Amino acid sequence: MYKNIVPLLTLNNGNKIPQIGYGTYQCKGKELKEGIKYAIQVGYTHIDSASYYKNGQDIRVPQREDFFITSKIAPQEQGYENTIQACKKILQDLDTKYLDLLLIHWPGALGCKPNSPDNATIRLQTYKALEQLFQEGLIKNIGVSNFLKHHLEHLLQYCRIKPAINQIEVHPLCWDQPTIQFCQQQNILIEAYSPIARNDPKLIQNKNMIELSKKYNKTVAQISLRWALQKGYIVLPKSKTPKYIKENIEIFDIQISEEDIKIIDNLNQNYHTCWDPSTITY
């Protein structure tokens, strides 16, 4: 139904990615299978997953080539050989021959202290494995998640293939301007996870957001998603409820004014509802 109106953004290698994806965090089994089935009915063709979610066996699509599927290498899977093996298991769980996108889930590796230089060393090994998997055709695009500007600057000194994506927490109360600007300068697309702040009252009950919700006749969640789309980000809303799955994609019939975009921009307070990558200092 919405398939043709979800924009395709162009990655730095020329490949395309749907600007809205269906998030699968903390969802598995029958609940996830039914959620994906309904999401497909209303127009989602992009599904975001991760090995850490342990739900790959529940993610199935009718025609693989029509869908964009992402997964991620968990902190405990980092390192060159570990990443190669982790990718093979991800492919097996998803019952697919390739991934559209594989990301390093976190800039730190399990067992390393946040300020340890070993994090940077293992990150590079992990990314080298992604480059190898890309060369073999098992991954169509590679990228990172939760990387801040300094993590990216280090990676870009050594990588052969520039990351196509940086998936970070982005919503009106949390958008890391230095990291986002750096990614834009480097032609690395921003993917926004937790784009409605996990329905945190600080966002959902924010007076400015409620006023804009009334003005545009949309929910606060829809205003948050539309704001992110107009900023050029990919959004990954997650819901198990058909009503909200549908609402999350019904955001193409409004255009938030530049004045109102600035009002939303000014709500930023670096408020994380998930893990904070600034803890990985090296």
Rosetta blueprint (number, residue, H / E / L):
1 M L
2 Y L
3 K L
4 N L
5 I L
6 V L
7 P L
8 L E
9 L E
10 T E
11 L L
12 N L
13 N L
14 G L
15 N L
16 K E
17 I E
18 P E
19 Q L
20 I E
21 G L
22 Y E
23 G E
24 T L
25 Y L
26 Q L
27 C L
28 K L
29 G H
30 K H
31 E H
32 L H
33 K H
34 E H
35 G H
36 I H
37 K H
38 Y H
39 A H
40 I H
41 Q H
42 V H
43 G L
44 Y L
45 T L
46 H E
47 I E
48 D E
49 S L
50 A L
51 S H
52 Y H
53 Y H
54 K L
55 N L
56 G H
57 Q H
58 D H
59 I L
60 R L
61 V L
62 P L
63 Q L
64 R H
65 E H
66 D H
67 F L
68 F E
69 I E
70 T E
71 S E
72 K E
73 I E
74 A L
75 P H
76 Q H
77 E H
78 Q L
79 G L
80 Y H
81 E H
82 N H
83 T H
84 I H
85 Q H
86 A H
87 C H
88 K H
89 K H
90 I H
91 L H
92 Q H
93 D H
94 L H
95 D L
96 T L
97 K L
98 Y L
99 L E
100 D L
101 L E
102 L E
103 L E
104 I E
105 H L
106 W L
107 P L
108 G L
109 A L
110 L L
111 G L
112 C L
113 K L
114 P L
115 N L
116 S L
117 P L
118 D H
119 N H
120 A H
121 T H
122 I H
123 R H
124 L H
125 Q H
126 T H
127 Y H
128 K H
129 A H
130 L H
131 E H
132 Q H
133 L H
134 F H
135 Q H
136 E L
137 G L
138 L L
139 I E
140 K L
141 N L
142 I E
143 G E
144 V E
145 S E
146 N L
147 F L
148 L L
149 K H
150 H H
151 H H
152 L H
153 E H
154 H H
155 L H
156 L H
157 Q L
158 Y L
159 C L
160 R L
161 I L
162 K L
163 P L
164 A L
165 I E
166 N E
167 Q E
168 I E
169 E E
170 V L
171 H E
172 P L
173 L L
174 C E
175 W L
176 D L
177 Q H
178 P H
179 T H
180 I H
181 Q H
182 F H
183 C H
184 Q H
185 Q H
186 Q L
187 N L
188 I L
189 L E
190 I E
191 E E
192 A E
193 Y E
194 S L
195 P L
196 I L
197 A H
198 R H
199 N H
200 D L
201 P H
202 K H
203 L H
204 I H
205 Q L
206 N L
207 K H
208 N H
209 M H
210 I H
211 E H
212 L H
213 S H
214 K H
215 K H
216 Y H
217 N L
218 K L
219 T L
220 V H
221 A H
222 Q H
223 I H
224 S H
225 L H
226 R H
227 W H
228 A H
229 L H
230 Q H
231 K L
232 G L
233 Y L
234 I E
235 V E
236 L E
237 P L
238 K L
239 S L
240 K L
241 T L
242 P H
243 K H
244 Y H
245 I H
246 K H
247 E H
248 N L
249 I L
250 E L
251 I L
252 F L
253 D L
254 I L
255 Q L
256 I L
257 S L
258 E H
259 E H
260 D H
261 I H
262 K H
263 I H
264 I H
265 D H
266 N L
267 L L
268 N L
269 Q L
270 N L
271 Y L
272 H L
273 T L
274 C L
275 W L
276 D L
277 P H
278 S H
279 T H
280 I L
281 T L
282 Y L
